[in-house]
Amino acid sequence: MKVCLVTGASSGIGLAAALELRRAGHTVYGAARRVPKMERLRAAGGHVMEMDARKDGDLERAIRTVVDEQGRIDVLVNNAGIGLHGAIEDVPLDQARDQFEVNVFAPARLIQLCLPYMREQRSGTIVNVSSIGGEIALPLGAWYYSSKHALEAYSDSLRQELGPFGIRVVIVQPGIIKTEFENGTAQELRDISGHGAYARMAEAMAKRAETELGGGSKASDPVVVARAIRQAVDSPRPKARYAVGYLARLLLFLDRYLPDRAFDRLATSAIK
């Protein structure tokens, strides 16, 4: 049995991962801003706590609570994250900074807080939930993709640094998943880029978001990502990366092997 902390555990991938780890017999703490949304986890025997990824005091309190109550922390699943959609020219930089604060700096701070305990134990697993957007990039999402690219580069360096201490670092790259994450995408595109030079592109992308992203019929259930996280946590030698969910492996394959200009044409063909 391992002691696990899962962030962003109020819905979607985070909640599914927390419940999956509980089913595997692990002690699970779920952290999120919306505590009432974590009642399923509490009912399953998990622990819940309020945490805002933007507040350093909340991050410190989350780790301290786990260690004080359990005497150790074995697994950190950095799942909490936000999206940001709009043309690069239009997105206010304060929103871009906030994107990095939640998607990069909050996970990094939690890792800093966990590492002294994991190093002392000579064991631990850090799972950073990225996205296929950690490798690919599409129009009107530059800051989100940039934050996930940064998280993956950070994770690669971290994996290299922590290997000698017996601490594993895993990146999970979900494809298109049915969650609340994309619920505001269409409106955000219209609000930020719907009235200027990029209006036509933004509207086309917004319409695709309404029909295909998150709630689309082909999108994968969050449980497929949760199972990959459980596999990484339970494996004595987890893979460095797990690409899971609808279109994940296909889009990563195309990005890795198509010439850049060819992938550009593919990425923009549906929004012209």
C-alpha positions as CSV (number, residue, x, y, z in Angstrom):
1,M,0.0,0.0,0.0
2,K,1.3,3.4,-1.0
3,V,0.4,6.9,0.3
4,C,-0.7,9.0,-2.7
5,L,-1.6,12.7,-3.2
6,V,-3.6,13.5,-6.3
7,T,-4.2,17.2,-7.3
8,G,-7.2,18.4,-9.3
9,A,-9.2,15.5,-7.8
10,S,-12.6,17.1,-8.0
11,S,-13.5,15.9,-11.5
12,G,-12.2,14.3,-14.7
13,I,-8.9,12.7,-14.7
14,G,-8.0,13.6,-11.2
15,L,-11.1,12.2,-9.6
16,A,-10.9,9.0,-11.8
17,A,-7.2,8.6,-10.8
18,A,-7.9,9.0,-7.1
19,L,-10.7,6.5,-7.2
20,E,-8.6,4.0,-9.3
21,L,-5.7,4.2,-6.8
22,R,-8.2,3.6,-3.9
23,R,-9.5,0.5,-5.7
24,A,-5.9,-0.7,-5.9
25,G,-5.7,-0.5,-2.1
26,H,-3.6,2.7,-1.7
27,T,-4.1,5.4,0.8
28,V,-5.3,8.4,-1.3
29,Y,-5.5,12.1,-0.6
30,G,-7.4,14.2,-3.1
31,A,-6.7,17.9,-3.3
32,A,-8.8,20.5,-5.2
33,R,-10.5,23.8,-4.8
34,R,-14.0,22.3,-5.0
35,V,-14.1,20.0,-1.9
36,P,-17.8,19.1,-2.2
37,K,-17.1,17.6,-5.7
38,M,-14.8,15.0,-4.0
39,E,-17.5,13.3,-2.0
40,R,-17.2,10.2,-4.2
41,L,-13.6,9.9,-3.1
42,R,-14.4,10.4,0.5
43,A,-17.1,7.8,0.3
44,A,-14.6,5.4,-1.2
45,G,-12.3,5.8,1.8
46,G,-10.1,8.6,0.5
47,H,-9.1,11.8,2.2
48,V,-10.0,15.1,0.8
49,M,-8.6,18.6,1.3
50,E,-9.0,22.1,-0.2
51,M,-6.1,23.3,-2.2
52,D,-5.6,26.2,-4.7
53,A,-2.6,25.6,-6.9
54,R,-1.9,29.3,-7.0
55,K,-1.4,29.6,-3.2
56,D,1.9,28.4,-1.9
57,G,0.5,28.1,1.6
58,D,-2.1,25.6,0.3
59,L,0.6,23.5,-1.4
60,E,2.7,23.4,1.8
61,R,-0.3,22.5,3.9
62,A,-1.2,19.7,1.5
63,I,2.2,18.0,1.8
64,R,2.4,18.6,5.5
65,T,-1.0,17.1,6.1
66,V,-0.2,13.9,4.2
67,V,3.2,13.5,6.0
68,D,1.8,14.4,9.4
69,E,-1.0,11.9,9.1
70,Q,0.7,9.0,7.3
71,G,4.4,9.5,8.2
72,R,5.4,9.3,4.5
73,I,4.4,10.2,1.0
74,D,5.0,7.7,-1.8
75,V,3.2,9.1,-4.8
76,L,2.5,12.6,-6.1
77,V,0.1,12.9,-9.1
78,N,0.3,16.4,-10.4
79,N,-3.0,16.6,-12.3
80,A,-4.4,20.0,-11.6
81,G,-4.2,22.3,-14.6
82,I,-6.0,24.9,-16.6
83,G,-6.4,25.7,-20.3
84,L,-6.1,28.9,-22.3
85,H,-7.3,29.4,-25.8
86,G,-6.9,32.4,-28.2
87,A,-4.5,33.8,-30.7
88,I,-1.0,34.6,-29.4
89,E,-1.6,38.3,-30.5
90,D,-4.8,38.5,-28.5
91,V,-4.1,36.6,-25.2
92,P,-3.2,39.0,-22.4
93,L,0.2,38.1,-20.9
94,D,-1.2,38.1,-17.3
95,Q,-3.4,35.2,-18.4
96,A,-0.4,33.5,-19.9
97,R,1.6,33.9,-16.7
98,D,-1.3,32.4,-14.7
99,Q,-1.3,29.4,-17.1
100,F,2.3,28.8,-16.2
101,E,1.7,29.4,-12.5
102,V,-0.9,26.6,-12.4
103,N,0.5,24.2,-15.0
104,V,4.2,24.4,-14.3
105,F,5.2,26.2,-11.1
106,A,2.6,24.7,-8.8
107,P,3.6,21.1,-9.8
108,A,7.3,22.1,-9.4
109,R,6.6,23.5,-5.9
110,L,4.8,20.4,-4.8
111,I,7.7,18.3,-6.1
112,Q,10.2,20.4,-4.1
113,L,8.1,19.9,-1.0
114,C,7.9,16.1,-1.6
115,L,11.5,15.4,-2.5
116,P,13.1,15.5,1.0
117,Y,10.7,12.8,2.2
118,M,11.1,10.7,-0.9
119,R,14.9,11.0,-0.9
120,E,15.0,9.9,2.7
121,Q,12.8,6.9,1.9
122,R,14.9,6.2,-1.2
123,S,11.7,5.6,-3.1
124,G,8.7,7.4,-4.6
125,T,6.8,8.1,-7.8
126,I,6.0,11.4,-9.3
127,V,3.4,11.4,-12.1
128,N,3.0,14.6,-14.1
129,V,-0.2,14.7,-16.1
130,S,0.8,16.5,-19.3
131,S,-1.1,16.1,-22.6
132,I,-0.4,15.2,-26.2
133,G,0.0,19.0,-26.2
134,G,3.3,18.4,-24.4
135,E,4.7,17.4,-27.7
136,I,2.4,18.7,-30.4
137,A,1.1,22.3,-30.9
138,L,-2.1,23.4,-32.6
139,P,-3.4,26.9,-33.5
140,L,-5.0,29.1,-30.8
141,G,-3.6,27.3,-27.9
142,A,0.0,28.4,-27.7
143,W,0.2,29.2,-24.0
144,Y,-1.4,25.9,-23.0
145,Y,0.9,23.9,-25.3
146,S,3.9,25.9,-24.1
147,S,3.1,25.1,-20.5
148,K,2.8,21.4,-21.2
149,H,6.0,21.4,-23.3
150,A,7.7,23.1,-20.3
151,L,6.3,20.5,-17.9
152,E,7.6,17.7,-20.1
153,A,11.2,19.2,-20.3
154,Y,11.1,19.8,-16.6
155,S,10.0,16.2,-16.0
156,D,12.8,14.8,-18.3
157,S,15.5,16.6,-16.3
158,L,13.8,15.6,-13.0
159,R,13.8,12.0,-14.0
160,Q,17.5,12.1,-14.7
161,E,18.3,13.9,-11.4
162,L,16.2,11.6,-9.3
163,G,17.1,8.2,-10.7
164,P,20.0,7.7,-8.3
165,F,17.6,8.2,-5.3
166,G,15.2,5.5,-6.4
167,I,12.5,8.1,-7.3
168,R,10.6,7.5,-10.5
169,V,9.2,10.3,-12.7
170,V,6.4,9.5,-15.2
171,I,4.7,11.7,-17.8
172,V,1.1,10.8,-18.8
173,Q,0.0,12.3,-22.1
174,P,-3.8,12.1,-22.5
175,G,-5.4,12.5,-25.9
176,I,-9.0,13.7,-26.2
177,I,-10.8,12.9,-22.9
178,K,-14.4,13.4,-21.8
179,T,-14.0,15.9,-18.9
180,E,-15.1,19.3,-17.8
181,F,-11.7,20.7,-18.9
182,E,-12.8,21.8,-22.3
183,N,-16.3,23.1,-21.3
184,G,-15.3,26.7,-21.6
185,T,-13.1,26.4,-24.7
186,A,-15.5,27.6,-27.3
187,Q,-16.6,30.7,-25.3
188,E,-13.0,31.5,-24.4
189,L,-12.0,31.4,-28.1
190,R,-14.9,33.8,-29.0
191,D,-14.2,36.1,-26.1
192,I,-10.5,36.5,-26.7
193,S,-10.2,36.1,-30.5
194,G,-13.7,36.2,-31.9
195,H,-13.8,39.9,-33.0
196,G,-10.5,40.6,-34.7
197,A,-8.0,39.4,-37.3
198,Y,-8.4,35.8,-36.1
199,A,-12.2,35.7,-35.8
200,R,-12.7,33.3,-38.6
201,M,-10.2,30.8,-37.2
202,A,-11.5,31.2,-33.7
203,E,-15.1,30.5,-34.7
204,A,-14.1,27.4,-36.7
205,M,-12.1,26.1,-33.7
206,A,-14.9,27.0,-31.3
207,K,-17.4,25.0,-33.4
208,R,-15.1,22.0,-33.4
209,A,-14.7,22.4,-29.6
210,E,-18.4,22.3,-29.2
211,T,-18.8,19.1,-31.2
212,E,-15.5,17.1,-30.6
213,L,-13.5,18.2,-27.6
214,G,-14.1,16.7,-24.2
215,G,-17.7,15.8,-24.6
216,G,-17.4,14.4,-28.2
217,S,-18.7,10.9,-28.7
218,K,-15.3,9.6,-29.6
219,A,-13.5,11.1,-26.6
220,S,-12.2,8.6,-24.1
221,D,-13.5,8.2,-20.6
222,P,-11.1,9.6,-17.9
223,V,-10.8,6.0,-16.5
224,V,-8.4,5.1,-19.4
225,V,-6.0,7.8,-18.1
226,A,-6.6,6.7,-14.5
227,R,-5.6,3.1,-15.3
228,A,-2.4,4.3,-16.9
229,I,-1.6,6.3,-13.8
230,R,-2.3,3.2,-11.6
231,Q,-0.1,1.1,-13.9
232,A,2.7,3.6,-13.5
233,V,2.3,3.8,-9.7
234,D,2.2,0.0,-9.3
235,S,5.0,-0.9,-11.7
236,P,8.5,-1.4,-10.3
237,R,9.8,0.0,-13.6
238,P,7.3,2.3,-15.1
239,K,7.7,3.8,-18.6
240,A,8.9,7.4,-18.9
241,R,5.7,8.3,-20.9
242,Y,2.2,6.9,-21.2
243,A,0.2,8.2,-24.2
244,V,-3.4,7.2,-23.7
245,G,-6.9,8.1,-24.9
246,Y,-8.5,9.0,-28.2
247,L,-6.1,10.1,-30.9
248,A,-3.1,10.3,-28.5
249,R,-0.8,7.8,-30.2
250,L,-1.8,8.7,-33.7
251,L,-1.3,12.5,-33.3
252,L,2.0,11.9,-31.5
253,F,3.2,9.6,-34.3
254,L,2.2,12.1,-37.0
255,D,4.0,14.9,-35.1
256,R,7.2,12.9,-34.6
257,Y,7.5,11.6,-38.2
258,L,5.8,14.2,-40.5
259,P,7.9,17.1,-41.7
260,D,7.0,20.3,-39.8
261,R,5.2,21.9,-42.7
262,A,3.2,18.8,-43.4
263,F,2.0,18.7,-39.8
264,D,1.2,22.4,-40.0
265,R,-1.1,21.8,-43.0
266,L,-2.7,19.0,-41.1
267,A,-3.2,21.1,-38.0
268,T,-4.8,24.0,-39.8
269,S,-6.8,22.2,-42.5
270,A,-9.9,21.9,-40.4
271,I,-10.1,25.6,-39.3
272,K,-9.6,27.5,-42.6
